[in-house]
Amino acid sequence: MEQVSTDDLLAWIRLFARLVAENRDALTELDAAIGDADHGANMHRGTTAALAAVDGAAPASAGALVKKVGMTLVSTVGGASGPLYGTFFLRVGTALGEEASVAPADVAAALRAGLEGVVTRGRAEAGDKTMVDALAPAVAACEEALAAGRPWAEALAAAADAAAAGRDATTPMVARKGRASYLGERSAGHQDPGATSAALLVAAAAQTLAGGGAGG
């Protein structure tokens, strides 16, 4: 039976950190248009610290690994992103529990728990021009694919596609939450940086959580 191992989860964190590093300047440019111009730097600092906290000394259980990532992000990422991404990983880790490997359906349920944590913490919903606009369709697409009996790799790919579409859909939106909301109508026409980094997170999951991940 297909399982997601702690090694797969570690590969996810490694690849997410790498994608954030590669897109650091792009994330900062997006944030400069509608925020504080620090999203790229904040996320790079946080993901670098999170990877350092678990790489080479990864906890034995899936939940412990992901919760450690969440705790590190809370303490190292500035602005709103720290609490939001930290809450996401803490909720995912709690839902994954203390097993060394978990079934795909359990991972999907954990991602749903993470999304709900972000929604509660940020008091945001779809259409507010936030990371929720990428995460919510991604989680829904993953769940729908699994419910339809599609393979786990296809469910993850569907999630990544949905996250990318959700990210792109933030461009014409008027922000209703966060620093960008202060701009009102002037926030329209700019892709949301939080949704952009969230799409990177889901893209990394699609490449790693089905096993044999590209996290090196």
Contacts in CASP RR format, 6 or more apart in sequence:
PFRMAT RR
TARGET T0000
AUTHOR 0000-0000-0000
METHOD contacts of the structure
MODEL  1
MEQVSTDDLLAWIRLFARLVAENRDALTELDAAIGDADHGANMHRGTTAA
LAAVDGAAPASAGALVKKVGMTLVSTVGGASGPLYGTFFLRVGTALGEEA
SVAPADVAAALRAGLEGVVTRGRAEAGDKTMVDALAPAVAACEEALAAGR
PWAEALAAAADAAAAGRDATTPMVARKGRASYLGERSAGHQDPGATSAAL
LVAAAAQTLAGGGAGG
1 103 0 8 1.000
2 103 0 8 1.000
2 104 0 8 1.000
2 152 0 8 1.000
3 101 0 8 1.000
3 102 0 8 1.000
3 103 0 8 1.000
3 104 0 8 1.000
4 62 0 8 1.000
4 101 0 8 1.000
4 102 0 8 1.000
4 103 0 8 1.000
4 104 0 8 1.000
4 106 0 8 1.000
4 107 0 8 1.000
4 209 0 8 1.000
4 211 0 8 1.000
5 62 0 8 1.000
5 100 0 8 1.000
5 101 0 8 1.000
5 211 0 8 1.000
6 58 0 8 1.000
6 59 0 8 1.000
6 60 0 8 1.000
6 61 0 8 1.000
6 62 0 8 1.000
6 65 0 8 1.000
6 100 0 8 1.000
6 101 0 8 1.000
7 58 0 8 1.000
8 208 0 8 1.000
8 209 0 8 1.000
8 210 0 8 1.000
8 211 0 8 1.000
8 212 0 8 1.000
8 213 0 8 1.000
9 62 0 8 1.000
9 65 0 8 1.000
9 66 0 8 1.000
9 209 0 8 1.000
10 54 0 8 1.000
10 55 0 8 1.000
10 58 0 8 1.000
10 65 0 8 1.000
11 208 0 8 1.000
11 211 0 8 1.000
11 212 0 8 1.000
11 213 0 8 1.000
11 214 0 8 1.000
11 215 0 8 1.000
11 216 0 8 1.000
12 204 0 8 1.000
12 205 0 8 1.000
12 208 0 8 1.000
12 209 0 8 1.000
12 215 0 8 1.000
13 47 0 8 1.000
13 50 0 8 1.000
13 51 0 8 1.000
13 54 0 8 1.000
13 55 0 8 1.000
13 65 0 8 1.000
13 69 0 8 1.000
14 51 0 8 1.000
14 55 0 8 1.000
14 208 0 8 1.000
14 215 0 8 1.000
14 216 0 8 1.000
15 204 0 8 1.000
15 207 0 8 1.000
15 208 0 8 1.000
15 213 0 8 1.000
15 214 0 8 1.000
15 215 0 8 1.000
15 216 0 8 1.000
16 47 0 8 1.000
16 200 0 8 1.000
16 201 0 8 1.000
16 204 0 8 1.000
17 47 0 8 1.000
17 48 0 8 1.000
17 50 0 8 1.000
17 51 0 8 1.000
18 215 0 8 1.000
18 216 0 8 1.000
19 200 0 8 1.000
19 203 0 8 1.000
19 204 0 8 1.000
20 27 0 8 1.000
20 40 0 8 1.000
20 43 0 8 1.000
20 44 0 8 1.000
20 47 0 8 1.000
20 197 0 8 1.000
20 200 0 8 1.000
21 44 0 8 1.000
21 47 0 8 1.000
21 48 0 8 1.000
23 40 0 8 1.000
23 196 0 8 1.000
23 197 0 8 1.000
23 200 0 8 1.000
24 40 0 8 1.000
24 41 0 8 1.000
24 43 0 8 1.000
24 44 0 8 1.000
25 40 0 8 1.000
26 196 0 8 1.000
27 39 0 8 1.000
27 40 0 8 1.000
27 43 0 8 1.000
27 193 0 8 1.000
27 194 0 8 1.000
27 196 0 8 1.000
27 197 0 8 1.000
28 37 0 8 1.000
28 38 0 8 1.000
28 39 0 8 1.000
28 40 0 8 1.000
28 41 0 8 1.000
30 39 0 8 1.000
30 190 0 8 1.000
30 191 0 8 1.000
30 192 0 8 1.000
30 193 0 8 1.000
30 196 0 8 1.000
31 37 0 8 1.000
31 38 0 8 1.000
31 39 0 8 1.000
31 40 0 8 1.000
31 193 0 8 1.000
33 190 0 8 1.000
34 175 0 8 1.000
34 179 0 8 1.000
34 180 0 8 1.000
34 183 0 8 1.000
34 186 0 8 1.000
34 187 0 8 1.000
34 190 0 8 1.000
34 192 0 8 1.000
34 193 0 8 1.000
35 179 0 8 1.000
35 180 0 8 1.000
35 193 0 8 1.000
36 79 0 8 1.000
36 179 0 8 1.000
38 78 0 8 1.000
38 79 0 8 1.000
39 81 0 8 1.000
39 193 0 8 1.000
39 194 0 8 1.000
39 197 0 8 1.000
40 193 0 8 1.000
40 197 0 8 1.000
42 77 0 8 1.000
42 78 0 8 1.000
42 79 0 8 1.000
42 81 0 8 1.000
42 82 0 8 1.000
43 77 0 8 1.000
43 81 0 8 1.000
43 85 0 8 1.000
43 197 0 8 1.000
45 76 0 8 1.000
45 77 0 8 1.000
45 78 0 8 1.000
46 72 0 8 1.000
46 73 0 8 1.000
46 76 0 8 1.000
46 77 0 8 1.000
46 82 0 8 1.000
47 73 0 8 1.000
49 72 0 8 1.000
49 73 0 8 1.000
49 75 0 8 1.000
49 76 0 8 1.000
50 68 0 8 1.000
50 69 0 8 1.000
50 70 0 8 1.000
50 72 0 8 1.000
50 73 0 8 1.000
50 76 0 8 1.000
53 68 0 8 1.000
53 69 0 8 1.000
53 72 0 8 1.000
54 65 0 8 1.000
54 68 0 8 1.000
54 69 0 8 1.000
58 65 0 8 1.000
59 65 0 8 1.000
59 68 0 8 1.000
60 100 0 8 1.000
61 96 0 8 1.000
61 97 0 8 1.000
61 98 0 8 1.000
61 99 0 8 1.000
61 100 0 8 1.000
62 93 0 8 1.000
62 96 0 8 1.000
62 97 0 8 1.000
62 98 0 8 1.000
62 99 0 8 1.000
62 100 0 8 1.000
62 101 0 8 1.000
62 102 0 8 1.000
63 92 0 8 1.000
63 93 0 8 1.000
63 94 0 8 1.000
63 96 0 8 1.000
63 97 0 8 1.000
63 98 0 8 1.000
64 93 0 8 1.000
64 98 0 8 1.000
65 93 0 8 1.000
66 89 0 8 1.000
66 90 0 8 1.000
66 92 0 8 1.000
66 93 0 8 1.000
66 96 0 8 1.000
66 110 0 8 1.000
67 89 0 8 1.000
67 90 0 8 1.000
67 93 0 8 1.000
67 94 0 8 1.000
69 86 0 8 1.000
69 89 0 8 1.000
70 85 0 8 1.000
70 86 0 8 1.000
70 87 0 8 1.000
70 88 0 8 1.000
70 89 0 8 1.000
70 90 0 8 1.000
71 86 0 8 1.000
71 90 0 8 1.000
73 82 0 8 1.000
73 85 0 8 1.000
73 86 0 8 1.000
73 89 0 8 1.000
74 82 0 8 1.000
74 83 0 8 1.000
74 86 0 8 1.000
74 87 0 8 1.000
74 90 0 8 1.000
76 82 0 8 1.000
77 85 0 8 1.000
77 86 0 8 1.000
80 122 0 8 1.000
80 178 0 8 1.000
80 179 0 8 1.000
81 194 0 8 1.000
81 197 0 8 1.000
83 121 0 8 1.000
83 122 0 8 1.000
84 118 0 8 1.000
84 121 0 8 1.000
84 122 0 8 1.000
84 131 0 8 1.000
87 114 0 8 1.000
87 117 0 8 1.000
87 118 0 8 1.000
87 120 0 8 1.000
87 121 0 8 1.000
88 114 0 8 1.000
88 115 0 8 1.000
88 117 0 8 1.000
88 118 0 8 1.000
88 135 0 8 1.000
89 114 0 8 1.000
91 110 0 8 1.000
91 113 0 8 1.000
91 114 0 8 1.000
91 116 0 8 1.000
91 117 0 8 1.000
92 110 0 8 1.000
92 111 0 8 1.000
92 113 0 8 1.000
92 114 0 8 1.000
93 110 0 8 1.000
94 113 0 8 1.000
95 106 0 8 1.000
95 109 0 8 1.000
95 110 0 8 1.000
95 113 0 8 1.000
95 114 0 8 1.000
96 102 0 8 1.000
96 106 0 8 1.000
96 107 0 8 1.000
96 110 0 8 1.000
102 110 0 8 1.000
104 146 0 8 1.000
104 152 0 8 1.000
104 155 0 8 1.000
105 146 0 8 1.000
107 209 0 8 1.000
108 139 0 8 1.000
108 142 0 8 1.000
108 143 0 8 1.000
108 146 0 8 1.000
108 155 0 8 1.000
111 138 0 8 1.000
111 139 0 8 1.000
111 142 0 8 1.000
111 159 0 8 1.000
112 139 0 8 1.000
112 143 0 8 1.000
115 132 0 8 1.000
115 135 0 8 1.000
115 136 0 8 1.000
115 139 0 8 1.000
118 124 0 8 1.000
118 131 0 8 1.000
118 132 0 8 1.000
118 135 0 8 1.000
119 125 0 8 1.000
119 132 0 8 1.000
119 136 0 8 1.000
122 130 0 8 1.000
122 177 0 8 1.000
123 177 0 8 1.000
124 130 0 8 1.000
124 131 0 8 1.000
124 132 0 8 1.000
124 176 0 8 1.000
124 177 0 8 1.000
125 132 0 8 1.000
126 132 0 8 1.000
126 133 0 8 1.000
126 136 0 8 1.000
126 137 0 8 1.000
127 133 0 8 1.000
127 170 0 8 1.000
127 173 0 8 1.000
127 176 0 8 1.000
128 173 0 8 1.000
128 175 0 8 1.000
128 176 0 8 1.000
128 177 0 8 1.000
129 170 0 8 1.000
129 173 0 8 1.000
129 174 0 8 1.000
129 175 0 8 1.000
129 176 0 8 1.000
129 177 0 8 1.000
129 180 0 8 1.000
129 181 0 8 1.000
129 187 0 8 1.000
129 192 0 8 1.000
129 195 0 8 1.000
130 170 0 8 1.000
130 175 0 8 1.000
130 177 0 8 1.000
130 178 0 8 1.000
130 192 0 8 1.000
130 194 0 8 1.000
130 195 0 8 1.000
131 192 0 8 1.000
131 194 0 8 1.000
131 195 0 8 1.000
131 197 0 8 1.000
131 198 0 8 1.000
132 195 0 8 1.000
133 166 0 8 1.000
133 167 0 8 1.000
133 169 0 8 1.000
133 170 0 8 1.000
133 173 0 8 1.000
133 192 0 8 1.000
133 195 0 8 1.000
134 163 0 8 1.000
134 164 0 8 1.000
134 166 0 8 1.000
134 167 0 8 1.000
134 170 0 8 1.000
134 194 0 8 1.000
134 195 0 8 1.000
134 196 0 8 1.000
134 198 0 8 1.000
134 199 0 8 1.000
134 202 0 8 1.000
135 163 0 8 1.000
135 198 0 8 1.000
135 201 0 8 1.000
135 202 0 8 1.000
137 162 0 8 1.000
137 163 0 8 1.000
137 165 0 8 1.000
137 166 0 8 1.000
138 159 0 8 1.000
138 160 0 8 1.000
138 162 0 8 1.000
138 163 0 8 1.000
138 198 0 8 1.000
138 199 0 8 1.000
138 202 0 8 1.000
139 159 0 8 1.000
140 162 0 8 1.000
141 155 0 8 1.000
141 158 0 8 1.000
141 159 0 8 1.000
141 161 0 8 1.000
141 162 0 8 1.000
142 155 0 8 1.000
142 156 0 8 1.000
142 158 0 8 1.000
142 159 0 8 1.000
144 158 0 8 1.000
145 154 0 8 1.000
145 155 0 8 1.000
145 158 0 8 1.000
145 159 0 8 1.000
146 152 0 8 1.000
146 155 0 8 1.000
150 158 0 8 1.000
152 209 0 8 1.000
152 210 0 8 1.000
153 206 0 8 1.000
153 210 0 8 1.000
156 205 0 8 1.000
156 206 0 8 1.000
156 209 0 8 1.000
156 210 0 8 1.000
157 206 0 8 1.000
159 202 0 8 1.000
159 205 0 8 1.000
159 206 0 8 1.000
160 199 0 8 1.000
160 202 0 8 1.000
160 203 0 8 1.000
160 205 0 8 1.000
160 206 0 8 1.000
162 202 0 8 1.000
163 198 0 8 1.000
163 199 0 8 1.000
163 201 0 8 1.000
163 202 0 8 1.000
163 203 0 8 1.000
164 199 0 8 1.000
164 203 0 8 1.000
166 195 0 8 1.000
166 199 0 8 1.000
167 191 0 8 1.000
167 192 0 8 1.000
167 195 0 8 1.000
167 196 0 8 1.000
167 198 0 8 1.000
167 199 0 8 1.000
168 191 0 8 1.000
170 191 0 8 1.000
170 192 0 8 1.000
170 195 0 8 1.000
171 188 0 8 1.000
171 189 0 8 1.000
171 190 0 8 1.000
171 191 0 8 1.000
171 192 0 8 1.000
172 188 0 8 1.000
172 189 0 8 1.000
173 187 0 8 1.000
173 188 0 8 1.000
173 192 0 8 1.000
174 184 0 8 1.000
174 185 0 8 1.000
174 187 0 8 1.000
174 188 0 8 1.000
175 181 0 8 1.000
175 183 0 8 1.000
175 184 0 8 1.000
175 187 0 8 1.000
175 192 0 8 1.000
180 187 0 8 1.000
180 190 0 8 1.000
180 192 0 8 1.000
181 187 0 8 1.000
207 213 0 8 1.000
207 214 0 8 1.000
207 215 0 8 1.000
208 214 0 8 1.000
208 215 0 8 1.000
END
